[in-house]
Amino acid sequence: MPDRRSILQLLALSPLATLPSSCAAASDTNDPAAAWRNPGAGQSDPRLYSLAHAILAPNPHNRQPWLVSLEDKDSLTLYFDTQRRLPATDPFDRQLAVGCGAFLELLVIAAAQIGYQANIRLFPEGEPQPRMDDRPVARVTLIPGAAARDPLFAHITQRRSNKQLYDSKKAISPETLARLLMTEPDPSLFLAGALRGDPTCEALREISIQAYRREIETPATLKESVDLMRIGKAEIARYRDGIPLDFPGIGLMQATGMLTREKLMTPGSSIYKQGLEQTDPLAKSAAGYVWLVTRGNTRQDQIAAGRAYARLNLRATALDLAMHPMSQALQEFPEMAEFKSAAEKTVQLEAGHCVQMLARIGYGKSVPPAPRRGLSEHLRT
């Protein structure tokens, strides 16, 4: 039976649950980590090779909201899976659109690795507003012999959203932060960051703690997260998405009624209180925060943000930095408004601009990958 400290580290809600390495022993049919091992191996179709890497992209609540139609011999169309919304925490599908951008960036990088340039036409039938819909997100054509390899490709299968405690005694140097924030020129967005001790960093640390608590204390957003929790190996293997929760003794806790979805959503229960407490040490262990701002908030801006965040996460991996999105304060549901305003004021957001991503960074232990459903489940037939 895990002790209270173990539960505090392993039992969490929206951003904090972990996938156990023991899941890797399952068969590839329902192995939640199979997609991370040699993606695209044996694929002769460059689209399938590229897509096998694209499905490893970071995305909110691990919803994996990507559907793809293969067309002609060299083209594909990306659609948003409207069955995988987050209506409580992401009422306008902004975060999920950012996840589509991350998907496209990994596709571009993987295609370049095998000598193809991915030409992307975004929203060919118009931008969906106020929510995403069934219209295409992007049409992609692969052109052979027209792309240079991207060094970030080497880090795709090692990229993680590391939701564990970081080494609070190990600082990130200003030089390392500068290298992390290096990015190709894009007039639609910019990256910034602040390190431990900087007033901006300390303000964002406190805002992220309070915003996380607000997400838990709001019944609709809490229920959304709990509904997407995959509790124990069987659920993780069955769904291969959402928020995995597994640790030694979890079966006994379920059998004795200590861990139930009802208790996870019941204020005053020990499990609920532990979930509230969990974010404090995580935020306090961060060596810094980084954020990504676009000059508008169109769907194209959101896609650009996702592409930039994917590269930021890969660059962090290359620098041996851990990264963990803590973007609760950026969410658009009404109860979060005060923290959204506080975050925007803290980063001195200009009128009309939008903070698309906020993440903590630091040095942490390696963690296993998040579950993935496998390429075939993203293909339209």
N, C-alpha and C positions, 0 to 999 in steps of 0.2 A: 504494500500500500504506500503510495507516495506521501511524503510529508507536506506540510502546508507550503514550505518554500518551493518544493517541486511543483506543486499545483500552481502557485503564483507564476512560475516561469513557463509552464506548459499550457495552462488553462486560460484561454483568452477568447475574446470575441472578434470583432471585425478584422483588425490587422495583425493579430498576434499569435495565431495558432500555427503549429508546425507539422510537417510531414515526416514520419519516422523513416530512417534509412532501412528498417526491416521490410518495408513495403517492396523493396527492390527484389525480394526473393520470389514474388508472384510471377505467374506466367505473363507473357507480353500481352495476352488478350485483355487482361484486366489489371495489368501492372501500371499504377499511376505514374511511374517514373520512366516507362519504356520509351516514350517519345524523346527523351533527353539523350538516349544512347545511340550514337551514330545516326543522327537524323538524315534521311535521304539516302542512306546506304543502298546501293543496288538500283537506284532510280535512273532510268534512261531519259525520262521526260524532265527537262530542266525546270518546268513549272512545279512538278511534284517535289523535286529536290529543294527548290526555294521555299515552297510552302511548308515542308517538313521542318524548316528552321523558323519560319514566320510564326507558327503556332506556339513557339516558346516565348513569345513576347510577354512583357508585363501587362497586366490588365486588372481593373478593379474587382475586388471580391473573387478573383479568379473565375470570372464568368465565361471567358473565352468566346466572345460574341461574334464569331467570324464564320460566315458561310461563303463558299467559293464555287463558282461555276467555271469549268474548263471549256474554252471555246477555240475553234479552229485548231491549229497546231502550235501556236505560239502565244496565245492570249488567255486571259482569265478575267473574271469579274468578281470583286469582293462585295459582299452584301453584309448588312448588319442583321444579326439574328434577333428579331424582335421578341422572341420568347425568352431572352436572357437579359432583360432589363433589370435595373435597380430602382424601382419607382420611388422608394423612400429616401435613399441616400443620394440618388442621382436623378432627380425628377425631370431634368431636361436632356438626359443621356450625354452630358458633356464629358464626364469621365470615361464613359464607354467609347465615345468617339476618339478620345485621346488614346485609348487602348487599340483602336483600329489603326491609328497612326503608327504606334509602336510595331504592330503587325507588318505594316507596309515597309517600315525601315528594315526590319530583319529580312524581309523578302528581298529587298534591293541588295542588301549586303551579301546574302547567300547566292543570289543570281550572279553577282559580280565575281564571286569566288570560282564559278565554273565558266566565266567568260561571257556572260550575258548582261546587257544593260536593260534594266526594267524601266520602260517608259510608262508613266502613270498619268492618267487623266482622272481628276477627282470630280465626283458628283456630276457625271455626264448628263443626268436628267434633272439637275437642280439640287440645291442644298435643302435637306429636310429641316423644317422648323415647325413648332418649337421642340419637337422630339424627332429622333431618328425614325425612319420608316423603311419600307421594302425597296425603295429605289436604290440603285447601285451606289456604293461608297466610292469605288474606283474601278476603272478598267485598266488593265496592265498588259502591255505587250513586251515580250522578251526579244531583244535583238542580239544576235550572236556576234562575238568578236568586238564589242564596243565598250567594254568597261574594264577599269583597272581594279585589281583586288583591294579590298579594304582590310587593313590590319585588325580591325575590331571583330572580324569574322571569328578569329581564334577564340574569342571569349563568349560566344553565344551560348554554348552548352554549360558554361561555368557561371553564367550570370544568375544572380539570386536577388530576391527581395528579402534581406536578412532581418528577421523580426525578433532577434534575440538581443540580450544585453551586449553592449560593446565594452571594450576596455577603457574605462573612464580615466585611467592613468596615462593613456597613450594619446598624445596630441597629434593633430594633423598640422603639418607645417604650412605656412602661407604659400610656399612654392608648390606644394602638392595640391592645394586647393586651386591655385591658378592653372595647373596642368589639367585638373579635373574639368574646369570650366571652359577650357579651350574648345571652340566649336567652329565649324565652317560658317562663314558669313551668311546670315539669313535676316533680311530686313524686317521680317514679320515677328521676330522674337528675340529675347535675350535671356541669359542665365546669370545668376548671382549667387553669392554664398557668404556666410559669416561663421567664424570659429568661436569655440568656447571662450568666454570672457568678453566678447564683443557684445555691446548692449542689444544689438539686433538679434544675435543668436539667443541670448538669454530671454528676450521677450518672446521669440518664436517658440522656445522651449516651453514656457509657461502657457502660451496660447494653445500649443498642441496638446498639452495635458488636459486643459479645461475643455477643449473641443472634443477630445476623445470621450471624456466623461459625459458631455452633452449628448453625444451620439448614443451612448448606452442608456442615459436617463430618458431619452425620447422613445416611447413605446414602439412606434412604427419602425424606426431605424434599428432599434435593438432586435425586433422580431425578424426583420429582413436578414440581419446577420445570423441570428440563431437558426433560421430556416435553412440557411446555406451552409451551416456547419455539417461536416461529415465526421461523425463521431465513431472512432474505432476503425480497424483495418477493413472490415467488411464494407462499411459505407464508403470509405475512401476509394476502395477498389471498384465499387459499383458505379460511383458517379464520376470520379476522376476530375472533379472541378470543385469550386467552392472553397470553403475554409476547413482544412483538415485538422482534426484534433485527435491525437493518439499519444499515449505515454504508458509506461508500465503501471499496471493496476487499474487501468480505465475500465476494463470489463467488470472488475469487482465493484467499482464505484457505481457503475450502471446497475449491476445486479442488486445492490443494497439500496438503491434509490438516492445515493448521494449526488449523482450526476444525471440530471434529466433536462430536457429542453424547457420544461415548465419552470424548474428551479433557476435555470440560466436567465429566465425572463422575470423572475420574481424579486422585486426590491426587498432587501432585508435578508435574503437567503445567503448562506456563506459563500456559495459559488458566485452569486451576483456581486457580492462585496469584493471578492477576490479579483473579479474581472475589472471592477472600478479601480482597484489599487495597482493593477498590473502595469498600466501605462506610465506611472510616475518613474519607476527605476529605468524603464526603457528610454524615456525622453532625457532623463538626467544623465544617462551613460553616453549620450551623443557627444561627439567631438565637434560637431558643427551642423549647420543646416544649409541646404541649397534650395533654390526656388527658380521656377521657370515662368516667364511672363511673355504673353503675346500682346501685340499692339491693338488687337481687336478680339472678338469672341465669336467669329463665324465658325462654321464647320471646318473650313479650310484652315483656320487658325488652330483649331483643336487637333486636326490631323498633323499639322506642323509641330505642335507641342509634343504629340506622341512620338513622332519621329526623333525629335531632339532629345526627349527623355530616354528613349531606347539607347541612343548613342551615349548619353550621360551615364546610364547604368552600366553599359559595356565598358566605358572608359574607367569607371570606378573599379570594375572587376580587374581591368588591366593594371590598375594602381594598387591592387590588394586592399581596396577600401570596401567596407560594407555600406549598403544603402538600403533605406527602408522608407517608402512613401508614408508620410503622416499628414495627409491632405484633408483630414476631417474638417478643419477650419475653412476649407475652400468650398465645402458643399453648399448647395443652394436651397436646402429645406428651411422653412421659416425659423425653427428653433435655433439654428446655427448662425443666424444673421449677425449677432453681436461679435462672435469670434471671427467671422469672415471679414467684418469691418475692421476689427483689431489687427488681423493679419495684413490686410491691405494697407492700413496706416503704418504698420511697422516696417514694411518694405518700401514705403513711400511710393505707392502705386499712382501712376498718372491717370488722369481722367480718360476713360475709354479703354484703358488697358485691362488685362485680365491675368491674374495669377492662376496658372493651369496646374502646377505641381509644386508640392512642398515635401521635402524629404530630409530625414536625419542621416548623417554620415558618421563614420568612425571606423575603428578596427575591431573586428569580431571574429569568432571562430567560424569555420566553414559549416554550412548547413545543407541539408539535402534539397533537391529541387521541389517545386510545387507540382501538384498533379496536373497531368494533361490527358485529354480524351483521345488523342491520336488523330492522325491526318484524315483518315477515312470518314470520321464523323463530322468533318467540316466541309465535305464535298457534296454539292448538289448533284443528284442523279436524275 
